[in-house]
């Protein structure tokens, strides 16, 4: 569902409506494109493995944020690096760092 802001006319629109996608360019201008048809795409084994690994990284980050001790470590580290604790946990998973096993 697209988001539309009015003031007195349309200020911004983002999202998908039927087969049309409204998005912003890197320069801040609104771009209108056709929704891509991904129904016939053959995904490679490497892509499927990457999705599986990303799912595991998200599960690790969610579990890390649920543990108060580990969450405190990530919040402290994230504040020093100006990052989001959840994303830092995902990054640590990819680097092989598991603070939950300690």
C-alpha positions in Angstrom: 0.0 0.0 0.0 1.5 3.3 -1.0 2.0 6.1 1.6 0.8 9.5 0.5 1.3 12.7 2.5 -0.9 15.7 1.7 0.0 19.3 2.4 -2.0 21.0 0.3 -1.0 18.6 -2.6 0.9 15.3 -2.6 4.3 15.8 -0.9 5.5 12.2 -1.0 4.3 8.8 -2.2 6.2 5.5 -1.6 5.2 1.9 -2.0 3.3 -0.3 -4.4 -0.1 0.1 -6.0 -1.2 -2.7 -8.3 1.7 -3.2 -10.8 3.4 0.2 -10.1 6.1 0.9 -7.6 6.8 4.4 -6.2 10.2 4.8 -4.8 12.9 7.5 -4.1 16.1 7.8 -6.0 19.4 8.5 -4.2 18.9 12.2 -5.0 15.5 12.2 -3.3 13.3 12.3 -6.4 10.3 10.0 -6.8 10.6 7.3 -9.4 7.7 5.3 -10.8 8.5 1.8 -12.1 6.7 -1.4 -13.1 6.7 -4.1 -10.4 9.2 -6.7 -11.4 7.9 -10.2 -12.3 10.0 -12.7 -10.3 7.8 -15.7 -11.0 10.1 -17.3 -13.6 13.4 -16.6 -11.9 15.6 -19.6 -11.1 17.4 -19.0 -7.9 20.9 -20.4 -7.6 22.0 -22.7 -4.8 24.3 -19.9 -3.5 21.4 -17.5 -3.3 19.3 -20.1 -1.4 22.2 -20.7 1.0 22.6 -17.0 1.6 18.9 -16.6 2.4 19.2 -19.5 4.9 22.2 -18.0 6.5 20.5 -14.6 6.7 17.6 -16.3 8.4 19.9 -17.9 10.9 21.6 -14.5 11.5 18.3 -12.9 12.2 17.3 -15.7 14.6 20.6 -15.2 16.5 20.1 -11.5 16.7 16.5 -11.9 18.0 17.7 -14.3 20.6 20.6 -12.0 21.5 18.2 -9.1 22.0 16.0 -11.3 24.1 18.8 -12.1 26.6 19.3 -9.1 28.9 23.0 -9.7 29.5 23.9 -10.1 25.8 21.6 -7.2 24.9 23.5 -4.9 27.3 26.8 -5.9 25.7 25.5 -5.1 22.2 23.9 -1.8 23.3 27.1 -0.7 24.8 29.2 -1.7 21.8 26.6 -0.2 19.4 26.6 3.2 21.2 30.3 3.4 20.8 30.1 2.6 17.1 26.9 4.6 16.3 25.1 1.5 15.1 21.9 -0.4 15.9 22.4 -3.2 18.4 20.3 -5.7 16.4 22.3 -5.1 13.2 25.5 -5.4 15.2 24.4 -8.8 16.4 23.6 -9.9 12.8 27.1 -8.7 11.8 28.7 -10.7 14.6 26.9 -13.8 13.5 28.4 -13.5 10.1 31.8 -13.0 11.7 31.4 -16.2 13.8 31.0 -14.3 17.1 28.4 -16.0 19.3 27.9 -14.2 22.6 25.0 -16.5 23.5 27.2 -19.5 23.9 29.2 -17.9 26.8 
